[in-house]
Amino acid sequence: MPKPYSLDLRQKLIDAIELNGMTKSEASTAFQISRNTIDLWLKRKASTGSLAPSSNAPVSPQRKISDLEAFRTFAQQHRYKTQTEMAELWPGEMSQRTISRALQRIGWTPKKRRTATANGMNTNERPS
């Protein structure tokens, strides 16, 4: 995504239009900025009182489980339950996927098999 125009340039252009009486078309050619952009800046100044560009940073979602130490204790107490059962036991409404993400954040991995499975492949040897 391209960088927004600087606040200084925005202010100079709007001052040229409002204070010096320059038309939008003249300002557009002088500053090499489209008329649509000038209209958007004027609209922003009228609505918010500022010419500052809006932030393009994505908003991170609010996590449902914010206290990881309390969740770690809860997970330790219910370590033999499935994620769905843990979601039902958690106070408040919670999904299995949220429990899964929280378990990943505290470093727990999905349950592994305790013993190795026997190799199920047959050999090509013929009985003698």
C-alpha positions as CSV (number, residue, x, y, z in Angstrom):
1,M,0.0,0.0,0.0
2,P,1.4,3.4,-0.9
3,K,2.4,5.9,1.7
4,P,-0.1,8.7,2.3
5,Y,0.7,12.3,1.4
6,S,2.4,14.2,4.2
7,L,0.4,16.4,6.5
8,D,2.5,19.4,5.5
9,L,1.6,19.0,1.8
10,R,-2.1,18.6,2.7
11,Q,-2.0,21.7,4.8
12,K,-0.2,23.8,2.1
13,L,-2.8,22.7,-0.6
14,I,-5.8,23.4,1.6
15,D,-4.3,26.8,2.6
16,A,-3.8,27.7,-1.1
17,I,-7.4,26.9,-1.8
18,E,-9.0,28.5,1.3
19,L,-6.6,31.5,2.0
20,N,-5.2,32.4,-1.4
21,G,-8.4,31.8,-3.4
22,M,-6.9,29.2,-5.7
23,T,-9.4,27.0,-7.4
24,K,-9.4,23.3,-7.0
25,S,-8.4,22.8,-10.6
26,E,-5.5,25.2,-10.3
27,A,-4.3,23.6,-7.1
28,S,-4.7,20.2,-8.7
29,T,-2.3,21.1,-11.5
30,A,0.1,23.1,-9.3
31,F,0.5,20.4,-6.7
32,Q,0.0,17.5,-9.2
33,I,-2.8,15.9,-7.1
34,S,-6.1,14.8,-8.4
35,R,-9.3,16.8,-7.8
36,N,-10.9,13.8,-6.2
37,T,-8.1,13.7,-3.6
38,I,-8.5,17.4,-2.9
39,D,-12.3,16.9,-2.5
40,L,-11.7,14.0,-0.1
41,W,-9.2,16.1,2.0
42,L,-11.7,19.0,2.2
43,K,-14.5,16.6,3.2
44,R,-12.2,15.1,5.9
45,K,-11.4,18.6,7.2
46,A,-15.0,19.5,7.3
47,S,-16.0,16.4,9.2
48,T,-13.1,15.8,11.6
49,G,-11.4,19.2,11.6
50,S,-8.1,17.5,10.8
51,L,-6.2,16.7,7.6
52,A,-4.2,13.9,9.1
53,P,-4.4,10.6,7.2
54,S,-6.2,7.7,8.7
55,S,-4.2,4.8,10.1
56,N,-3.8,1.8,7.8
57,A,-2.6,-0.4,10.6
58,P,-4.9,-3.4,11.0
59,V,-6.7,-3.6,14.3
60,S,-5.8,-6.7,16.2
61,P,-8.8,-8.6,17.6
62,Q,-9.5,-8.5,21.4
63,R,-8.6,-11.9,22.7
64,K,-11.2,-13.8,24.7
65,I,-8.7,-15.3,27.0
66,S,-6.4,-12.5,28.2
67,D,-5.1,-14.0,31.5
68,L,-2.8,-16.7,30.3
69,E,-1.7,-17.8,33.8
70,A,-5.3,-18.4,34.8
71,F,-5.8,-20.4,31.6
72,R,-2.6,-22.3,32.2
73,T,-4.0,-23.4,35.6
74,F,-7.3,-24.3,34.0
75,A,-5.6,-26.3,31.3
76,Q,-3.5,-28.1,33.9
77,Q,-6.6,-29.1,35.9
78,H,-8.5,-30.3,32.8
79,R,-5.5,-31.6,30.8
80,Y,-7.2,-35.0,30.0
81,K,-10.3,-33.4,28.5
82,T,-10.8,-32.6,24.9
83,Q,-10.8,-29.0,23.6
84,T,-14.6,-29.1,23.2
85,E,-15.1,-30.3,26.8
86,M,-12.7,-27.6,28.0
87,A,-14.7,-25.0,26.1
88,E,-17.9,-26.2,27.8
89,L,-16.2,-26.0,31.3
90,W,-14.7,-22.5,30.8
91,P,-16.8,-19.9,32.5
92,G,-18.6,-17.9,29.8
93,E,-19.2,-18.7,26.2
94,M,-16.2,-20.2,24.5
95,S,-15.5,-22.1,21.3
96,Q,-13.3,-25.1,20.7
97,R,-11.1,-23.1,18.3
98,T,-10.5,-20.4,20.9
99,I,-9.4,-23.0,23.4
100,S,-7.1,-24.4,20.7
101,R,-5.5,-21.0,20.0
102,A,-5.0,-20.3,23.7
103,L,-3.4,-23.7,24.2
104,Q,-1.0,-22.9,21.4
105,R,-0.2,-19.5,23.0
106,I,0.8,-21.2,26.3
107,G,2.9,-23.8,24.4
108,W,0.8,-26.9,24.7
109,T,0.7,-29.2,21.7
110,P,-2.1,-31.6,20.8
111,K,-2.0,-34.9,22.6
112,K,0.5,-37.4,21.3
113,R,0.3,-41.2,21.5
114,R,2.0,-42.5,24.6
115,T,3.4,-45.6,22.9
116,A,4.7,-46.1,19.4
117,T,2.5,-48.0,17.0
118,A,3.8,-51.3,15.5
119,N,4.9,-51.1,11.9
120,G,1.9,-52.4,9.9
121,M,3.8,-53.1,6.7
122,N,4.1,-56.7,5.5
123,T,7.5,-57.9,4.3
124,N,7.9,-59.4,0.9
125,E,9.6,-62.5,2.2
126,R,8.0,-65.8,1.3
127,P,7.6,-68.4,3.9
128,S,10.0,-71.2,3.4
